Amino acid sequence: MATALVGLLALGVGFTVVAVVGLFRLPDVYSRAHATSKSETLGALLALAAAAVAFDGPTTAKVAVLALFLLVTSPTAAHAIVRSAHDQGVPPWTRDRADAPGTDDPGGGRP
């Protein structure tokens, strides 16, 4: 049981670190939302699975409800953020705009 707990926690932390790296390294809101919604959801679900392994009994049912809530709300929130950015006219990052003169920002010189 201790090996499963440590393994689940290590995987959860690993995926969360990937999400943080994606948040800081990726150039625009669209790719950042993709990195964080996928990796962070999986990292949090693995951490909740570790909690379910650590605490037996009625706590496992509570953790399962939390995992279901997270599985539904995290991708939905990422979709809402990306849709809002699209509705506001935020252009996606492209190599053409990033290489254009006078565009120092990763958003590609959005006016």
N, C-alpha and C positions, 0 to 999 in steps of 0.2 A: 504494500500500500504506500509506503514512503517513497518508493522508486517512481510509482505512477504520479504521486503528488509533485515530486520535484520535476519530473519530466513535463507534466502539464504546465507547471509554473514557468519553467524555462522556455517552453514553446510560446506561452502567452507573452512573456517579456520580449522574446525575440521578434514576434510579429508586431508588438507595440513599438519597438525600436525601429523596425522597418517603416512603420507609419510616420514616426517622428522624422526620420531621415527624408522620407518622401515629402513631408510637409515643408521642410527647409530647403530641399534641393530642387524641387520641380518648379517650372517657370510660371505657371498660370493657375487660376482658380479651378479650372476643369481637371487638370491632371492632379492637382493637390487633393481635390475632393475624391478622385478615384483612389488614390493611394491611401488616404486616411479611412475612407469608408470600408474598403476591403480589408486592409491589414488590421486596423484597429478593432473592427468587429470580430475578426477571428481571434485576435489577441485577448480581447475581453471575454469571449466565449470560452477560450481555453483556461483563463484565470478562474472563471466561474465554475468550470468543470473541476478544477483543482479544489475549489472551495467545497463542491459537492462531495468529492472524495474525502476531504478532511473532516467534514461534519456529516455524520450519518444521521438518519432518522428524519424528523419533520423538516429539518433545515434543508435537506436535499430538494424537497418540493418547492420551497421558497426560492432556492437558487435556480430551479428549472423555470419558474415563473419569471424571474429576473432575466434569464437567458432568452426566453421567448420575447420579452419586452425589448431587450437590446437588439435581437435579430430583426424585429419589425421596425423599430424607430431609427436605428443608425443609418441604414440605407435610405430610408425615407427622408431623413434630415439632409443627407448629402444631396439627394435629388432636388430637394427644395432650394438648397443653396445654389446649386448649379443652374437650376431653372431661373432663379432670381438674377443671377449674374448674366444669363443669356437675355432675359427680358430687359435688363439695364443696358444692353449693348456692349458688354465686355467681350472683346474679340479673343478668340483662342490664340495661343502663342504659335507662331509659325517661324520656320527658319528664315523665310524671306524678310519678314518684318524685323527679326532680331538682327540680321546682318545689314539692314538699311542704315545709312549714315544719319546720325542725330538721334538714334534710339538707344539710350543707355538702360532703360528699364526693361525687365523681363516681360512686361505686358505688351511690348512691341510698339511703343509710342502712341498709345491710345490718347486721343485729344481730350 
